Amino acid sequence: MQPPSNDPGIITVVLADDHRVVQQGLRALLEAEPDIRVIGEAGDGIEAAELVERTNPSVLLLDIMLPGLSGIDVARRVTKRSPRTKIVMLSMQTDEEHVVAALRSGASGYLTKRSSGAEILLAIREVRAGRRYLSAPFATSAAVASDQAGAGQFSGADPYETLTNREREVLHLAAEGHSNAEIGERLKISPRTVETHRAKATHKLGLRGQTDLVLYAVKRGLITEGRGRPRKIADGPSTGQRQT
């Protein structure tokens, strides 16, 4: 990871994608530009959010589907904690629902992974300048345009929006099939605390059991179909002392 640049003319970028080949290609593209510097890379959502908070880049180029924490939730967290950082969402998803969700989470740009290198560079420069950039056909979509006024705002009717950041992290990792002990190790909290967050999240969402949780996460776009797996055994009580 490179240190942030003090040159105001340099656009600093953090890359977040769980496919190493994609990361390498994006880095090569960006580093060929004299005014862009890649200062960090992350392979999962939690790592991406923490990296942005440490480095405060100009732009976060963010995959919408990440392990650990979805790109949508990363964007929401970054918008709240690192408002200086502009977000460009890069995704295989080409439906308007995902575009609207990205804009509501605080993203300033949305690109499909079919976008050319020139379009990616243009999007980065546009959002850095304070403008919005959307791949075609989203730039002319009436559905997306009508929702842009509500970007960054969330409907109170959606119970998912009542979850805390920690509950979202636990929910995402649990949907991927990680045990309470594994989640606790990843988030540096006790398994008992993990179970508390998990219980609160599933209660708010009206979910019962791992199958409901995985189906909800897939439908919500938190994980891809096939990524979630059932836990083989239930987690027992813990005497760990780590807390949130």
Beta strands, then each sheet from edge to edge (+ up, - down):
strand 1: 11-16
strand 2: 36-42
strand 3: 59-63
strand 4: 86-91
strand 5: 109-112
strand 6: 133-134
sheet 1: 2+ 1+ 3+ 4+ 5+ 6+
end
